[in-house]
Amino acid sequence: MPRPAARGQVWPDRLLINEMSSSPDRDPPTLDDDAIEAVARRVAELLDARRAPASYLSTAAVAQMLDVSEEWVRDHAAEFGAVRLGDRGRGQLRFEHERVWRALDERRLEAAPRRRSPRRARPRAAGVRLLPLPEPGRSR
């Protein structure tokens, strides 16, 4: 890894490292569009270099991960972006972990707002005699 440049030095194809000061009478350093573009390009390069290669899962591994049958995984293989290894449609399927989770997120159900039904008064039966309630403080 290259060592940092001293203040005020320029690396080839790198940004000028400005002398930074905390004094309030100086304006903060500014970057022009080319410098911002160079920073963005370098960040993208670093992220690409650190990206782990895609790991592929077997049908059995996906089934176990989702707690479903292998048949269910095969039925949804296209939805999960499966890759077929082999010729003539008989090869084994492999699934990219991240892509499986993205497909599942797309299947996520949105919570529907709960509708409360209005309470209805119970119809009273006409002509039905009710049982008398005991009066308080009076024993039988």
C-alpha positions as CSV (number, residue, x, y, z in Angstrom):
1,M,0.0,0.0,0.0
2,P,1.5,3.4,-0.9
3,R,2.3,5.7,1.9
4,P,0.5,9.0,2.2
5,A,1.9,12.0,0.5
6,A,3.2,14.8,2.6
7,R,1.0,17.9,2.8
8,G,1.1,19.9,-0.4
9,Q,2.6,17.0,-2.4
10,V,0.9,15.6,-5.5
11,W,0.8,11.9,-6.4
12,P,0.5,11.1,-10.1
13,D,-3.2,10.5,-10.9
14,R,-4.1,11.4,-7.3
15,L,-5.6,14.4,-5.7
16,L,-3.6,17.3,-4.3
17,I,-3.5,17.0,-0.5
18,N,-4.2,20.5,0.7
19,E,-2.8,21.9,3.8
20,M,-5.7,21.8,6.2
21,S,-5.9,24.4,9.0
22,S,-8.4,24.8,11.7
23,S,-7.9,28.6,11.9
24,P,-11.2,30.4,11.5
25,D,-9.8,33.0,9.1
26,R,-9.2,30.6,6.3
27,D,-11.8,29.3,3.9
28,P,-12.1,25.5,3.8
29,P,-10.5,23.8,0.8
30,T,-12.7,23.2,-2.2
31,L,-12.8,20.5,-4.8
32,D,-13.6,21.2,-8.5
33,D,-15.7,18.8,-10.6
34,D,-12.6,16.9,-11.9
35,A,-11.4,16.3,-8.3
36,I,-14.8,15.1,-7.2
37,E,-15.0,12.8,-10.2
38,A,-11.5,11.4,-9.4
39,V,-12.5,10.7,-5.8
40,A,-15.7,8.9,-7.0
41,R,-13.8,6.8,-9.5
42,R,-11.2,5.8,-6.8
43,V,-13.9,4.9,-4.3
44,A,-15.6,2.7,-6.9
45,E,-12.3,1.0,-7.7
46,L,-11.7,0.3,-4.0
47,L,-15.3,-1.1,-3.5
48,D,-15.0,-3.3,-6.6
49,A,-11.7,-4.7,-5.3
50,R,-13.2,-5.6,-2.0
51,R,-16.4,-7.2,-3.4
52,A,-16.4,-10.8,-2.6
53,P,-17.0,-13.1,-5.5
54,A,-20.5,-14.4,-5.7
55,S,-21.0,-17.7,-3.9
56,Y,-23.6,-20.1,-5.3
57,L,-25.8,-22.3,-3.3
58,S,-27.3,-25.7,-4.3
59,T,-31.0,-26.4,-4.5
60,A,-30.7,-28.3,-1.2
61,A,-28.9,-25.4,0.5
62,V,-31.6,-22.9,-0.6
63,A,-34.3,-25.3,0.5
64,Q,-32.7,-25.7,3.9
65,M,-32.1,-22.0,4.3
66,L,-35.8,-21.2,3.5
67,D,-37.2,-24.3,5.3
68,V,-39.0,-25.4,2.2
69,S,-38.8,-28.4,-0.1
70,E,-36.3,-28.7,-2.9
71,E,-39.2,-29.1,-5.3
72,W,-40.5,-25.7,-4.2
73,V,-37.1,-24.2,-4.8
74,R,-36.9,-25.7,-8.3
75,D,-40.4,-24.5,-9.1
76,H,-39.3,-20.9,-8.2
77,A,-35.8,-21.2,-9.8
78,A,-36.4,-18.5,-12.5
79,E,-37.8,-16.1,-9.9
80,F,-34.6,-16.6,-7.8
81,G,-32.3,-16.1,-10.8
82,A,-31.0,-19.7,-10.9
83,V,-28.0,-20.7,-13.0
84,R,-28.1,-24.1,-14.7
85,L,-24.9,-26.0,-14.8
86,G,-24.9,-28.5,-17.6
87,D,-26.5,-29.0,-21.0
88,R,-30.0,-29.7,-22.3
89,G,-32.0,-28.5,-19.3
90,R,-30.8,-31.4,-17.1
91,G,-28.0,-29.7,-15.3
92,Q,-28.0,-28.8,-11.6
93,L,-29.2,-25.5,-10.4
94,R,-27.2,-23.0,-8.5
95,F,-28.5,-19.9,-6.7
96,E,-26.7,-16.6,-5.8
97,H,-27.3,-15.9,-2.1
98,E,-28.0,-12.2,-2.5
99,R,-30.3,-12.7,-5.4
100,V,-32.4,-15.2,-3.5
101,W,-32.9,-12.7,-0.7
102,R,-33.8,-9.9,-3.1
103,A,-36.4,-12.2,-4.8
104,L,-37.9,-13.0,-1.4
105,D,-38.0,-9.2,-0.5
106,E,-40.1,-8.7,-3.7
107,R,-42.5,-11.4,-2.5
108,R,-42.9,-9.7,0.9
109,L,-46.5,-9.0,1.7
110,E,-47.5,-5.5,2.7
111,A,-49.6,-5.2,5.8
112,A,-53.1,-4.3,4.8
113,P,-54.8,-1.8,7.1
114,R,-57.2,-3.5,9.4
115,R,-60.8,-2.7,8.8
116,R,-63.0,-2.6,11.8
117,S,-66.5,-3.6,11.1
118,P,-69.1,-1.4,12.8
119,R,-70.7,-2.9,15.8
120,R,-74.2,-3.9,15.2
121,A,-76.8,-4.0,17.9
122,R,-78.0,-7.5,18.5
123,P,-81.6,-7.9,17.5
124,R,-83.8,-8.6,20.5
125,A,-86.4,-11.3,20.3
126,A,-89.8,-9.8,20.7
127,G,-92.1,-11.4,23.2
128,V,-89.3,-13.3,25.1
129,R,-89.5,-13.0,28.8
130,L,-86.1,-12.4,30.6
131,L,-85.1,-14.1,33.8
132,P,-85.1,-11.8,36.8
133,L,-81.7,-10.8,38.3
134,P,-81.2,-11.1,42.0
135,E,-81.4,-7.9,44.0
136,P,-78.2,-6.8,45.6
137,G,-77.9,-7.6,49.3
138,R,-80.7,-10.1,49.2
139,S,-79.8,-13.8,49.5
140,R,-81.8,-16.6,48.3
